[in-house]
């Protein structure tokens, strides 16, 4: 749903850009005799924002892949039980140790994180 919302907004931005661009092509530059669009150079400067965007996207993609992997593993209940037995037989005991979990705090932490 979020993806579709972003996609529709992107399409609207593209349509708006074409509409503005079409109007701009018709503007004459009386000072230089000709159309303003002919004075626009076909070059840009790099400010780094494109690179930063790609780096951030790669980080988000990495997290998404990790979450997808964890989601897949959560469905392997029998395999996780067997793995816990292997850990216990190897002398590792309970992976969580003797930790006590405050369920109310955990629920609140998860609620706030979302």
Secondary structure as UniProt FT lines:
FT   HELIX           2..25
FT   TURN            30..32
FT   HELIX           36..39
FT   HELIX           49..74
FT   HELIX           77..89
FT   TURN            90..91
FT   TURN            95..98
FT   HELIX           103..113
//
